[in-house]
Amino acid sequence: MTVKTTKTNLTRRTILKAGASLAAGTFGGLATQGAWAAGSDKPEKEEVKIGFIPLTDCASVVMASVLGIDKKYGIKITPTKEASWAAVRDKLVNGELDASHVLYGLMYGVHMGIGGAKKDMAVLMNLNHNGQAITLSKKLADKGGVDGASLAKVMKSDKREYTFAQTFPTGTHAMWLYYWLATYGIDPMKDAKIITVPPPQMVANMRVGNMDGYCVGEPWGHRAIADGIGITAVTTQDIWRDHPEKVLGTTADFVAKYPNTARAMVAAILEASQWIDASLSNKNKMATTIADKSYVNTSVDVINQRILGRYQNGLGKTWDDPNYMKFYNDGSVNFPYLSDGMWFLTQHRRWGLLKSDPDYLAVAQAVNRIDVYKDAAALAKASVPKDPMRSVKMVDGTVWDGKNPKAYAASFKIKASLPA
């Protein structure tokens, strides 16, 4: 144990040393003093508390702090480990956290007054694409339930109640789980029991039989395989390739009061995202850092396999997935596309969480702060997509492009009863 700790500390000292070089301006040719770090553009708050849940996709927030990139932009990021998404929601709303690594759909739920008290929210940037999974229990796999089609057959023949877990009622994992089940004719509202479990508790709950399957972010999908208790039925990138996932979220009030600070946070985390995706060496350093008990608290191997696109499903199948978790990908990851935010609204409507159709585009324009993002991207010298909308073909063959969200939400065969 002592040797492991010493090795980790040495590795972290190496990373911190690299961070000093970054702060000195050797990364991306940026000077020590950020362009917005002085005068009227100086961040209003020099220290910011940014929450995170122990998941691989918190990495850019953590690395912006560990590497000292935040200092270049005139702020000090203090990553704050949180126990659940509900805790993140509450601390964002009451101001205990300045911002957080947070579920995309949670932000929209709070903004719309579902899944918690209504509060105007702001999505500053997307943090990652891909890298979540739906895990089925080994017991279910032994019965033949190993993917969507076979799960539907097992559930139809076995009349007992099946339980599936997601991480927050309006969040990404709930939406991926519901979408996937419905694709194979399983109505998540009628044919299964859905429970909410914090990400780090998923594996332990499956081990004791509390659920038949769950959707969560890494490393808790791979951890179930490493522990021999579950199998990967589908990755979320197979549901929607390059899907949005976690965002840097805050309140609209925070952006109004501290606009320069918001910009500095985005620029620092955007640069950390660039650093992670820049090389294999950086990805390995990131995995070593966030595996520490201060962050994700698991073994490095559980993190770095899937962060490199090396997948195994727990049934003997292995593959290299080109659509693994990405943090920058030439700027396409981080831009807060309006159509991405609108998609979550369509699914909230589909499943009856929203009782009527909102003005989908207007809500997305209010929440997704493209103005702040573009200013920050200029600082970090990041590419910015020209179009705030994008098109995707989902696992069930439907195409989402943001053009007619009301019709899209109503078009699904399996959905909650939608009042006119």
N, C-alpha and C positions, 0 to 999 in steps of 0.2 A: 504493500500500500504506500509506503514511504517513497519507494522508487517511482511509482506511478505519479504521485503528487509532485515530486521533484522534476520529473520529465515534463509534466504539464506546465509547471511554473517556468521552466526553461523555455518551453515553446512559447508561452505567453510573453516572456521577456523579449524573445526574438521578434514576435509580432509587434509588441509595443515599440521596440527599436525601429522596426519598419515604419510604424506609425509616426515616429518622430521625423523620419525622412519625408513622409507624405506631408506632414504639417509644415515642413520646411520648403515645400513647393516642388518636390521632385516628381509628384504624380500629376500627369496630364499637363505639365507645364504651367500650373497655376502658381501664383505668388503666395507667400506666406499670409499676407493680409488680403482677405477676400475683398472683392470690389465693393461689397456692401457692408463692410465691417467698421466703417468710420462715418463721421458726420451724420447727416440726416437719415442715412440708410443703415445706421448701426442697429443691430437687433435690440429691441426694447427690453428683452429678458436675456440675460447672459447665461443663465442656467435653466434647462428645461428637463422636466421629468417625463419620460416617454415609457409607457407601459408595454409589456409584452407577455405573451403566453409561451410556455416552453415548447416551442415548435421550431423546426428547421427554418421556416420562413421568417423568423424574427431576426435572421442573420444580419441583414443590412443595417438595422437599427443598432445592434450590438457592435458590429464592426466599425460603424461611424464613430462610436465612442472609444472602443479599444485601440483603434488605429490613430486616434487623434485628429481625424478629418474634420470633426466638428469645430475644432479651434480655428481652422482656417477661415471659417465663416462667422467667427465672433461669438460662438456659443459653446456651452458645455452640456452635452447630452448625458443624462443619468438614466440608464435603462432600469426599469422597475418591474420585477417579476410579479405577475399576478396569478391568482388561483383559478379564475374562471372568466369566461366572456361576460357573464353577468356583472362580475366585479369590475371589469374594464368599463363596461357601459356606465355603471353607477359613478365611477371615479372620473370619467370623462365629463359626465353631465354636471357633477357637483364641483368640478375644478380641481380635484386632488391630483389628477394627471393633466399635464399640458397637452399631451397627444398620446397616441398609442398605435402599436401594431394591432390591427383589429380586422375582424371579418367585414368584408364589403357589405353584405346584406344586413348586418347588424346596424351599420351606419344609416342605411336607408330606413330600416325599421324604426329607429329612434326618431329620425327626422319626420316620419309619417305618424308617429304616435302609436306604433304597434311594437310589442316586445319591450315595453317600458314607457316611462313618461315622455311626452313629446318635447323635443328640443331641436332647434335648428343646428344641423351638423355640417361639417366640411370634410370632404375627401380631398386630400392634398396631392396624393400620388398613389399609384399602385405599387405594391412592394414585390410581387412575384407572379409568375404564371405557372400553372401546372403543379404537380407534386403532392396531390392528395390521393387517397384511395378508399375504396369500399372493401372492407375485410369481412369475410364470413367465418364463422367458427369452424374449427376442425371437425367437430361433431356433425355439423351441417354438411360439410364437404364429404364426410364419410357416407352420408345418405345420398350423395349425388348432386348436392347443391353447390356448384362451383362457379357458376356465372349466372347472368340474368335469366336466360331461357331455362336452364336446369333448376334454378331456384324457384321459378314460377311453377314448374311441374311438381317439385317436392312439396311446396306449400299447398298446392291444390289437392294433392293426395293425402296429406297429413293435416288433419283439421285442427290441430292445436294452435294456440295463439303464438305468433312469432313476434319477437321484439327486436327492434333496430334502434340504434343510438345515433344521434347527431350532437353537435356541440352548442347550438343556440337556435331557437325556433325560427328566426328570420335570417340566419346566417348562411354562409356558402355551403357548408357541409349538409345542412338540412335540404337545401335546394338541389345539390348534386344527388343526394340519396333519393329524394322524391322523384326527380326527373328520371333517374335510372330505373327505379322500381316500376314507374308508370310505363316506361318504354316497353317493358316485358309483361304488361297487363296486370301488374300488382298495384292496387290502389293503396297508397300509404296511409290514407285517412280511414279506410274501411277494412283493409285486409291485414293490417299489422298494428302492433302497438309501438308508438314512437316515444322514446325517452331522450332526455337531455343529460349528457355526461361531459364534464370538463375533459379536454384532450389528454392530459397526463394520466387520467384515471381509466381510460378506455381499456387498456390491456388487462389491468387488474380485474375490472368488471367482467370482461369476457372470460378470464381464467376461472372465475367462480360461477359462470353460467348465467349472468344477469342479462345477456343479450345474445341474439343469434348472429348479429352483424352490426357493423358500425362504419360511419364515414368520418374521417379525421385527417388532419395533416400529418406529414412525416415529422418525426421518425416513428410515429406510433402505428403505422401500417406495417412497416418492415419489422418493427419490434415484435409484433404478434407472430410473424413467421420465424424470427430468430428464437422465440420462446416456444415454438411448436404448438401454439394454441389456435392459429388462424391461417387463412389463405387469402391472397389478393384476388378478388373476383373481377375487379375492374379498376383501372386508374382513372382519375378524373379527367386527365388529358385525352382519354379515349371517349369521354362523354362530350367534351368540348376542347378541342386542341387549342392550346395557348389561352386558356380561360383566365379571367381575372381571379384573384384570390384574396390575399390580405392587402389592406391599404394603410397608409399613414392617415389616421383620422383625428380630428379635433372638433371643437364646436365652432359655429359661425362667429360667436362672440369672441373667441380667442383670436381668430384671424382679423376681425375688425379692430381689436385692441392692440394686437401685436403683429402687424403685417410683415415687418422686417424679420421678426423671429420665425414666423411661419415659413418665409422664403428661405431663411438660413437653414432651418431643419430639413427642408426638402433638398436643398443643394448638397448638404452634407451626406444625407442618406442616399441620394442619387449617385454621388461619387463613390460611396461605399459599395453600391450595387455594381457600378462599373468595375471596381476592384475585384469583387467576387467572381464575376464572369470573365475576367481578363485572362486567367490561366488556371491550369490544373493545380499548380502549386498553391495558388491563392484559395482555391476551393478546399484543398486539404487543410490549409491553415485555418480557414473559417470553420471547418468541421471540428478540428481540434479545440478551437476556442469555445464554440457554443456547446460542445459536449460537456463542458465543465458543470459542476453542480450549481454554480451561480446562475446558469442559463437553462439548458435543456435537461441536464442531469441524466445522461445515458452514455453508452460507450461510443467511441468515435466510429467504429465499424457500422453501427446501426444507422448513423447519419450519412457517412460518406459513400456508401454503395449507391443509394438512389440519387444522391446529389450529383453523381457522375453518370447517371442514366443506366446503372447496372441493376436490373430487376430480376427477382425470382418470385414465383407465386406461391411457394410452399407446397407445391405438388410435383416438383421436379422440373418445371419449366423455367428457363432463364432466357433473358433477352436484353439487348441494348436498346433503350428507348431514346430516340432523338428528341422527344418532347418532354424531357425531364424538367425539374424545377429550375427556372431561370429568373435571374434578378435584374438583368439589364437588356441583353440581346439587342444591342445597337439602338437602344432607346424605346423599342416597341413595348417593353414590359411596363414601364413606369407611367406612361401617359394615361391620364384618367379619362378614357373614352366615355363620351356621353351615352353611347349605346350600351356599354357594359352596365352602367348604373341603371339604365332603363330596363335591362333584362331582369334584374332582381325585382324591380317593381312588377313586371309582368308575372313573375312567379309568385310573388306575394299575393297578387290578384288571383292567379290561377288556383291557389290553394286556400282562398277565402280569408287570408290574413288582412287584405284590403277589401273592404265591403263595396267599394265603388271604384271606377277607373279614375285615377288622378290625371293631371296634365303631365304625362310622362316626361316629355322633353323639358318642360319648365322646371320640374323637380330636379332633374339631372343637371340642368344648367345652374341651379342654385346650389346644389350639393358639391358637384365636382368642380373644384376651383382651378380651372385651366389657366386662368390669369396668373395665379401664384406659381403654378407649375412651370409655365413658360419662362417666367423671370428667373426661377431657380435653375432651369435647364440651361439657360444662357450662361449662368455662372459656372455650372459644372461642365459646360461644353458638351451637352448631350443632345442627340438628335431628337427632333420633335415631329411626330406625324402631321401631315397636312390636314387630314380629315378627322374631326372628332367622333365620327361614326365608323364602325367596321362591321363586316359581314362574316358570319360563321355558319357552317353546316353542323348541326348537332348529331348525336349518336342515333337518334330516331329518324334522321333524314330531313327534318325540318330546317329551314334557313331563318336565322335571325339577323336582321339588318337595321332594326330600329325604325323602319319606315311607317309601320302601322301597328303600334304596340297594343292598342285595344283589341284589334282583330286577332293578333297573335295570342294574347292571353286567353281569349275565348275559344281558340281553335283546337285545343287539345281534347281528345276523346275522354281521357281520365283527368278530372279536375273536381274541385269542390263545386257545390251548387252556387252559381254566380247570379246574384240579383241583378236585374236590368238597371 
